[in-house]
Amino acid sequence: MTEQKRVTEMSNDEIKEEVRKAYAKVAQPTSSCCGTGTRSDYAKALGYSVDDLPESVIESFAGCGNPTALASLKEGEVVVDLGSGAGLDVFLAARQVGPSGLVIGVDMTPAMIEKAKDNAEKLGVKNVEFRFGEIESLPVDDESVDVIISNCVINLAPDKSKVFQEAFRILHPGGRMLISDIVLEASLPQETRDEVASYTGCLGGAILKEEYLQLIRDAGFTDVRIISEASFNIATSAKIEAFKPRS
Ligand SMILES: C[S@@+](CC[C@H](N)C(=O)[O-])C[C@H]1O[C@@H](n2cnc3c(N)ncnc32)[C@H](O)[C@@H]1O
């Protein structure tokens, strides 16, 4: 058997290819979940109400929080979900912004985009769009968005500064960003950072909490704060809020 290359020796493109491969598997209906329960149990434990959604939306859910619940979305708002997966947060946000609003999901894994589009058709939802692309170069116009949400994705991006700069670019002045993501309380052991499965499992690419918040501030956001957090050893699932200044 050939030994797998270490993540810390890979280029950003090679890392993203591993992430794409991993999430193409999660897009399959048979993908396994989070301990002994089902993905539906897992989503409910995070505060989601999923009973009226088809199994094909829930079975590929891979978030670590519930950013839509925090975003206080209003009728008519335009929302972008960074790394939208099979679309759970997009569909919930679409209900909140109503027919005069729009929710755009962006994801770089073709199988996830296809699945999300199928789900939209199944649900008959019209105020959503799923766009194939990377969150480091968003297929979204400048200053065209009211709210950005993201659920357990930015830890997977090798260039997190670029992601926050792009988020800042597409938001209207006064727009807001609500993220659920994994951050670290202390540095990971080298072997964890080297392992592909740790990286694609949302741990190996995570960075220190303070570093993460500083990258958001460096992109131009203000009032950056952690709304709540739950720690598991050195990893923390954090809910983070940030604003683009009005002028
Ligand atoms: C852990 S899953 C979370 C999916 C979704 N947010 C959810 O809560 O179910 C990560 C998703 O982000 C996507 N992703 C990871 N890195 C990305 C990047 N750099 N650009 C776009 N999508 C990315 C993956 O394809 C995958 O669908």
The ligand as an SDF file (V2000), in Angstrom:
LIG
                    3D

 27 29  0  0  0  0  0  0  0  0999 V2000
  -18.5700   19.9370    6.7170 C   0  0  0  0  0  0  0  0  0  0  0  0
  -19.4580   20.1890    5.2220 S   0  0  0  0  0  0  0  0  0  0  0  0
  -20.7240   21.3180    5.7470 C   0  0  0  0  0  0  0  0  0  0  0  0
  -21.8230   21.4450    4.7130 C   0  0  0  0  0  0  0  0  0  0  0  0
  -23.0090   22.3000    5.1450 C   0  0  0  0  0  0  0  0  0  0  0  0
  -22.6130   23.6290    5.5400 N   0  0  0  0  0  0  0  0  0  0  0  0
  -23.7780   21.6150    6.2450 C   0  0  0  0  0  0  0  0  0  0  0  0
  -23.8870   22.2340    7.3260 O   0  0  0  0  0  0  0  0  0  0  0  0
  -24.2360   20.5160    6.0560 O   0  0  0  0  0  0  0  0  0  0  0  0
  -18.3630   21.2030    4.3110 C   0  0  0  0  0  0  0  0  0  0  0  0
  -18.8550   21.6380    2.9420 C   0  0  0  0  0  0  0  0  0  0  0  0
  -18.0610   22.7240    2.5000 O   0  0  0  0  0  0  0  0  0  0  0  0
  -17.6280   22.5240    1.1810 C   0  0  0  0  0  0  0  0  0  0  0  0
  -16.3260   23.2030    1.0610 N   0  0  0  0  0  0  0  0  0  0  0  0
  -15.2050   22.9290    1.7550 C   0  0  0  0  0  0  0  0  0  0  0  0
  -14.2160   23.7730    1.4030 N   0  0  0  0  0  0  0  0  0  0  0  0
  -14.7310   24.5890    0.4480 C   0  0  0  0  0  0  0  0  0  0  0  0
  -14.1950   25.6680   -0.3260 C   0  0  0  0  0  0  0  0  0  0  0  0
  -12.9400   26.0480   -0.1850 N   0  0  0  0  0  0  0  0  0  0  0  0
  -15.0190   26.2820   -1.2100 N   0  0  0  0  0  0  0  0  0  0  0  0
  -16.3160   25.8650   -1.3620 C   0  0  0  0  0  0  0  0  0  0  0  0
  -16.8690   24.8580   -0.6770 N   0  0  0  0  0  0  0  0  0  0  0  0
  -16.0940   24.2220    0.2340 C   0  0  0  0  0  0  0  0  0  0  0  0
  -17.5710   21.0190    1.0210 C   0  0  0  0  0  0  0  0  0  0  0  0
  -17.6960   20.6560   -0.3280 O   0  0  0  0  0  0  0  0  0  0  0  0
  -18.7510   20.5630    1.8830 C   0  0  0  0  0  0  0  0  0  0  0  0
  -19.9390   20.4920    1.1430 O   0  0  0  0  0  0  0  0  0  0  0  0
  1  2  1  0
  2  3  1  0
  2 10  1  0
  3  4  1  0
  4  5  1  0
  5  6  1  0
  5  7  1  0
  7  8  2  0
  7  9  1  0
 10 11  1  0
 11 12  1  0
 11 26  1  0
 12 13  1  0
 13 14  1  0
 13 24  1  0
 14 15  1  0
 14 23  1  0
 15 16  2  0
 16 17  1  0
 17 18  1  0
 17 23  2  0
 18 19  1  0
 18 20  2  0
 20 21  1  0
 21 22  2  0
 22 23  1  0
 24 25  1  0
 24 26  1  0
 26 27  1  0
M  CHG  2   2   1   9  -1
M  END
$$$$
